[in-house]
Amino acid sequence: MKAYRSYFFITLGAMLVAMAIQLFFIPNQIAPGGVSGIGLILNRLIPAVSVSTYVLGLNILLFIVAFRILGGGFGFKTLYASFSLSIFMWILENVIRPANITEDLMLASLVGILLLGTGLGLVFNQDASTGGTDIVAKILQKYFHLSMGLSMTLIDLLVVLLVALMFGLERGLYAGLATFLNGVVINRVVGGFNEKKQVFIISSEKEKIRAFIVHEIERGATIFTGEGAFSGESNYVIYSVLSTKEFVRLKTFLRENVPEAFITVSSTTEVLGQGFSLPKRPKDKQ
């Protein structure tokens, strides 16, 4: 079921990316970086070949180069995501053939980025990518020792400059804006899926709180001994990491049973360890 769920989200993500490209970016000649942007530029030079065909051909070429230079470390999920994107683009282009939804460049950029960033976020969240310029970035990282983030930025900047030269400065500026916002949306989608609550509770009722977290919520907790700076009285600090739903349960319990507890809460987007990145054991203790 975990594998089916993973491929479902990869498929959904690839479909959203294809919709963003075919419904909003290509009709308005906006290219937010990546292989799709290169495909749009090549289509302008040789219109007889469709953008989806260029994207498919470029991805095949890049995967061949990747296996020769980097080895087979990209995995089947990335292959699946890459070719799913090409297939969905082809279906939209040749079967559905949608009309241009809007000619407003700002609206097309914003809606396109929401779809594109959400789709890529879903794919990235399943430890995959849509291939394309990710491969070029890894090659740059290997030979020029650049970070993945810097490599991707340089590639996207080059695509944006080419768009500006081919389609005019206005569309180049929209492409640059779309490229920037795309990273923001991706980070928000990836972070939103993984977001957890870090909870610190200061209270003398450690056993009551411990019992609820361990036995009712079935999460772990770490307990520290503390001392009040003003009162000098001994106290306990209970630390735990919970999902948002679990935190709501804990907050309700504390409000009703330990109203004097002092609580601080913060969000975190990545948690590694038992119960999160590793399988959860019932009543597991941190």
Secondary structure, DSSP 4 states (H G I P E B T S, - for coil): -HHHHHHHHHHHHHHHHHHIIIIIITTTT---SHHHHHHHHHHHH-TTS-HHHHHHHHHHHHHHHHHHHT-STTHHHHHHHHHHHHHHHHHIIIII-PPP----HHHHHHHHHHHHHHHHHHHHHTT----THHHHHHHHHHHH---HHHHHHHHHHHHHHHHHHHH-HHHHHHHHHHHHHHHHHHHHHHHHHH-EEEEEEEES-HHHHHHIIIIII----EEEEEE-TTT--EEEEEEEEE-HHHHHHHHHHHHHH-TT-EEEEEEES---SBTTTBPPPTT---
